[in-house]
Every structure is written in C-alpha cells, then in structure tokens.
Amino acid sequence: MCREYACGRKASPAMTTAKKKALAIDLGGTHASCAVVEDKTILAQETLHADPRQGLKILLPLLESTLKSLLRTADLSARDCVGLAFGFCGVVDFKSSRLLATNLKYDDAPKLDISGWSERVFGLPLRIENDARMTLLGEWYAGSAQGYSDIVTMTLGTGIGGAAMIGGHLIRGKHSQAGCLGGHIPVQIQGRPCTCGNVGCAEAEAAGWSLPDIVKEWPGFGQSALSKNGHLDFEALFGAAAAGDSVAQQVQMRCLQVWAANAVGLIHSFDPEILIIGGGVMNSAEIVVPFVQEHVSRHAWTPWGKVQVRPAKLGSSAALLGAIPLLTEPL
C-alpha cells in the first residue's frame, strides 16, 4: 500500500509518471553528505568532513560549491530540481524549515536563515528534517522498509538516532521531538551522564561518542589490546572482540544489550511492524541484528505477533534518498 503513497497521501499522476530530481544534504556529527537525487537513485554524491564545533555558517559556502559541482557532474542545473532537502542532526521544525536545537552541534544553526540561503544560491525551496527521520524516509521509499507503513528506525553511530512512522505518516509531535530522540531512552537509571542532560540514556551507554570513556574505564583496560589502539570506535571494538580480547568482548556484549533494550523501548512506544537498524555499527550486522531480534522476540510485548528486525539497506545513502518523499510531502 505504501508504494502508492508518500507520507500518507495518494501520489498524483505527475509523481507516478515523472522521476523527480532534487538536491540533498545529510549533515551529521562528523560528515556532510551532498547529492543530486533522481527518484530512488543518486546521480552524484560527495561526502565532506564536518566539524560541528566550527558551526554551520562557515560550512555553507562549501556545501554550495559541492552541490554546484555535483549538478555539473550530473549534467543538470538547479532549475531541474524540485527543491533542496536538508537532513540535520538536531531538532527541526519541518513546517517552518527552522532549526530549533542542536545539542552541542552547530550551535549557530538556529540563528541562520537556511531557507533564504537555498533560495539565494540555488533558487530552490528548502525542506529541513531531522536526519534520523530522513533516514527512515529513505528506507521506506527505497530500502528495507518498502511496503510497510508502521516503522521504527534505530541508527547506531556517533550517536543513536531514532524515528517512527505510523500509518504512513512520520511522527513529529507538537515540539518536533516525537520519535527522533530514540537514543535518549533511559536504559540505566543510575547510568552515565548524557549530553541531553539525562543520565543512563542509550547514547550515554553505547554510542560512538561515549564508547572511548566506557572502554577506558572498563576493568582490565590496561591489559587489553584496546589500550594500544589510538582510535577507540566500534570497528576497533568488534575487531578486538573477534580476535578474542576479553575486555572487548565484555564491552561489545554490554553495547548489544543496551541496543536491544533500546529497541524494546522503541517498539513499546510506537507499535511498529518492523524495526530497521542502520548506522556505521552495521558493518557488523551479522552480530547485531540476530542479537536484537532474539531479545525483541523474547521481551517485547507484542501479542499480535513478532516485530521483524532488519538491517538498513541503503547505508549512508538512506537520508539522501529521503529527499523526494520529504520535498513532496504536504505542509
């Protein structure tokens, strides 16, 4: 049923017969991915390093030049596009295309007129959405969630992103926070301090930004192979665990338990048919997905049946491929 709909409305004949093109930006905690998109295909793409401490304003000229270069690569002009879709790692107001809150990333963003920037440099209307919601849209439109209308995503990376769709509609809420704080479900009532001000959030207990401190504080870290690794990320953790390092195996198991508990919280909150897990951690999907599926099947209260847990299909392209459904959604 969802293939005839975009976020809950019936597609117009123009939408079903003509492939729409768009510019897309996916701005995360450490990267800015830019693309020219045509329907469910990325025509040209480039990913840039981004430093959220420097703010968004200083990044805008680079985003502009990158998108213009990609348009030339695709042999298109901005006039060929229906708009610019901007996925942002913070709280946004979709209806007004305003950035509301950033949680220590790109702190100048709420003061910037991003819509005016898009109109001025490209002559295109802008739609802004939380990056996790953009990821869900991409997976629903072109990835693992095609054909479903009730979906939850959990994105495991620098942070833990979440988004929810019910009945073919993205969940946003009165203050634009509904569903997109999936990494801020408490899993430990006396846990680690989180950047959001809470304690024991899933992000604080098992995300890319919190992992280095967790590993360094783990008993036996000094004797672990991880102590010799200058960059403590999930790739290093899973690699050391596979090599038999006991500290890495313990921390890996702890992370898996946190993610599984978080998944149950999301399922109880939003009643999905399917849970999609994405993010950089999914380079180890063969470990993560079965663990979470088994935990969800045992512990989630879903008397109607079992929620399917699937890996995201589109990887880092998911948010970019959410551009067309975002730009064609009625305000």
Buried (B, 14 or more C-beta within 10 A) or exposed (E): EBEEBBBBBEBEEEBEEEEBBBBBBBBBBBBBBBBBBBBBEBBBBEBBEBEBEEBBEEBBEBBBEBBBBBBEEBEBEBEBBBBBBBBBBBBBBBEEBBBBBBBEBBBEBBEBEBBEBBBEBBEBBBBBBBBBBBBBBBBBBBBBBEEBBBBBBBBBBBBBBBBBBBEBBBBBEEEBBBBBBBBBBBBBEEBBEBBBEBBBBBBBBBBBBBBBEBBEEBEEBEEBBBBEBEEBBBBBBBBBBEEEBEBBBBBBEBBBBBBBBBBBBBBEBBBBBBBBBBBBBBEBBEBBBEBBBEBBEEEBEBEEEEBBBBBBBBBBBBBBBBBBBBBBBEE
